[in-house]
Structures are given as structure tokens and as C-alpha cells.
Amino acid sequence: MSADQDSAFCALIVMGVSGSGKSTIANALGQRLGWIVSDADQFHPASNIEKMRTGIALTDNDRWSWLHAVAAEIERKRASGASIIMACSALKRAYRDILVQGHRDTRIVYLRGNKDLIAARLKARFAHFMPPGLLESQLDTLEEPATDERPIVVDIDTTVDDITDQIVTMLKLNQKIS
């Protein structure tokens, strides 16, 4: 399935807590679909990154300008006719609403995993500003997507290829019924 074959979707937002595999899965999907891939982390102001690096959880006020910058990037791609996959934590419904902006051609892909698996992944990660100690605050903040958000939900306890296959299959099925 390439961008030419799949005109039903313009943007995918791959979401989940830190360590769930957002960037890895977004990149795998980008290769599979031939879409542009971006990571919301690149839109954080330096003050947010510094807070996280020092183990301080972000507040909603820290996140608003960042989320609007990410949404603006999605809109730029949409306006240019490009399809985009954005890796973004998007932990709360209010955050996802900013990113989706009511567009039916934007879908949420929720990477769901258990705390122990995600904690192990975070401990094994190097050179990332998000310390493992902030996992608990992310889990506390997380509002799993509701059915009316039309999420594609996949469990992360399998391989990248399996997860990518599941998402692509669900996109094809949803394209036919949406």
C-alpha cells in the first residue's frame, strides 16, 4: 500500500507513552506506506526537553504550544498534499483533539503495552532525554483513546514487523468501512 493507493488517510498519529515504540513504528510504517515521518519531539521547546532531562514531568501548560506546533506541521503536510506519520505521545484526549482537528482523514494509532515491558525498554535506551523515572507520570497522564476517536490499537509485545502488519491491515479494513 503506497500513498498513491491509499488516499483515504492523510495523517497517522502514532501515540503512546515514552518507550512504547512510537518512533520505531512510525519509521517502519513510513517505509511501508511511502509516507513522510516526523517525530513530535523535534517540536519541543528547549525548556521542555530540559525539564524532562532533569526528571520533571511536563504540565499541560508546558505542552500546549508544543502540541500546536505539531498540529501546524501536520497541517502543512496536509496543505501540500503529502501524507504524514507523526510519532507523538498524545497522552490525553485534549491533546489528540488538537492534533486531529476533527479531520476524518487523520487516524490515531495507539501503541499499548504493559508497564514492565515499557520500563525495561526505557532502561535499555541510551541518549534520550526522557528518563525512565518519568514513566509513572506518563502512565498517570495517559487517557487511552475512546472508540469515538476511531483508534487503531495494537499491543507492543511482538515484533516491529508484526505491529506494522497489524496497523496496515487495520488501515485497509478501516478504509473500506469509514
C-alpha positions in Angstrom: 0.0 0.0 0.0 1.5 3.3 -1.0 0.4 6.9 -0.6 -1.0 6.7 -4.1 -3.1 3.7 -3.4 -4.4 4.9 0.0 -6.0 8.3 -0.5 -8.4 7.8 2.4 -5.9 8.8 5.1 -3.7 11.9 5.2 -2.1 11.6 8.6 -1.4 9.0 11.2 -0.5 9.9 14.8 1.4 7.1 16.4 0.8 7.6 20.1 1.7 6.0 23.5 3.9 6.6 26.5 7.6 7.0 26.2 9.2 3.7 25.4 6.2 2.2 23.6 8.0 2.3 20.3 6.4 5.4 18.6 9.4 6.4 16.6 10.3 2.9 15.6 6.8 2.0 14.5 6.3 5.4 12.7 9.5 4.8 10.8 8.5 1.3 9.8 5.1 2.5 8.7 6.7 5.3 6.7 8.9 2.8 4.9 5.9 0.5 4.2 3.5 3.3 3.1 5.9 5.6 1.5 4.8 8.5 3.7 6.7 11.3 5.4 7.6 10.5 9.0 8.1 13.1 11.7 8.7 13.0 15.4 6.9 15.4 17.7 9.9 15.5 20.0 11.6 17.8 17.5 9.0 20.5 18.1 9.5 20.6 21.9 11.0 23.9 23.1 14.3 23.6 24.8 12.7 24.3 28.2 10.5 21.2 27.9 13.4 19.0 27.0 15.5 20.4 29.9 12.6 19.7 32.3 12.3 16.1 31.1 16.0 15.6 31.1 16.2 16.6 34.8 13.2 14.3 35.7 10.5 16.9 35.9 7.2 15.9 34.3 5.6 18.3 31.8 2.4 20.1 32.7 -0.5 20.8 30.4 0.8 24.4 30.2 4.2 23.1 29.0 2.5 21.0 26.3 0.1 23.4 24.7 2.5 25.4 22.5 4.3 22.1 21.6 1.0 20.4 20.5 0.0 23.4 18.4 3.4 23.4 16.7 3.0 19.6 15.9 -0.6 20.2 14.7 0.7 23.1 12.4 3.3 20.7 10.9 0.6 18.1 10.2 -1.5 20.9 8.6 1.5 22.0 6.4 1.8 18.5 5.1 -1.9 18.2 4.5 -1.9 21.5 2.6 0.9 20.4 0.4 -0.9 17.1 -0.4 1.5 14.9 1.4 0.6 12.2 3.9 2.4 12.2 7.2 3.1 9.8 10.1 3.7 11.7 13.3 5.2 10.0 16.4 3.7 11.8 19.3 2.9 10.8 22.9 -0.6 12.5 22.6 -1.4 11.1 26.1 -4.7 12.9 26.7 -7.9 13.2 24.6 -7.5 17.0 24.7 -4.0 16.7 23.1 -5.3 14.4 20.4 -8.1 16.7 19.6 -5.6 19.5 18.9 -3.6 17.2 16.6 -6.6 15.6 14.8 -8.5 18.9 14.5 -11.7 17.0 13.5 -10.2 15.7 10.3 -11.6 12.3 9.3 -8.5 11.5 7.3 -6.3 11.7 10.4 -6.1 8.5 12.5 -4.7 7.7 15.9 -2.6 4.6 16.2 -2.3 3.7 19.9 0.7 1.5 20.9 -0.5 -0.2 24.1 1.9 -2.0 26.4 2.3 -3.1 30.0 4.3 -1.1 32.4 7.0 -3.8 33.0 7.8 -4.1 29.2 7.9 -0.4 28.7 10.1 0.2 31.8 12.5 -2.4 30.6 12.7 -0.7 27.2 13.3 2.7 28.8 16.1 1.3 31.0 17.8 -0.2 27.8 17.6 3.1 25.9 20.6 5.4 25.6 21.0 9.1 24.6 17.3 10.0 25.1 16.2 13.0 27.1 13.2 11.1 28.7 14.4 9.3 31.8 12.8 6.0 32.9 11.7 7.7 36.1 9.1 9.7 34.3 7.2 6.6 33.1 4.9 6.6 36.1 3.9 10.3 35.3 3.2 9.4 31.7 1.0 6.4 32.7 -0.8 8.6 35.2 -1.5 11.2 32.4 -2.5 8.6 29.8 -6.1 8.6 28.7 -6.5 5.6 26.3 -8.3 6.6 23.1 -12.1 6.2 23.2 -13.9 4.3 20.5 -15.3 7.6 19.1 -11.7 8.6 18.3 -11.6 5.6 15.9 -8.2 4.5 17.2 -6.2 1.7 15.8 -5.0 -0.1 18.9 -2.1 -2.5 18.8 -0.2 -4.3 21.6 3.5 -3.8 21.6 4.6 -7.2 22.9 5.5 -8.5 19.5 8.0 -7.6 16.7 8.1 -4.4 14.7 7.1 -6.2 11.6 4.1 -7.8 13.3 3.0 -4.5 14.7 3.4 -2.8 11.3 1.5 -5.6 9.6 -1.4 -5.2 12.1 -1.6 -1.5 11.6 -1.5 -1.7 7.8 -4.2 -4.4 7.8 -6.4 -2.3 10.1 -5.9 0.8 7.9 -7.1 -1.2 4.9 -10.1 -2.5 6.7 -11.0 0.9 8.1 -10.6 2.5 4.6 -13.3 0.2 3.3 -15.8 0.9 6.2 -15.0 4.6 7.0 
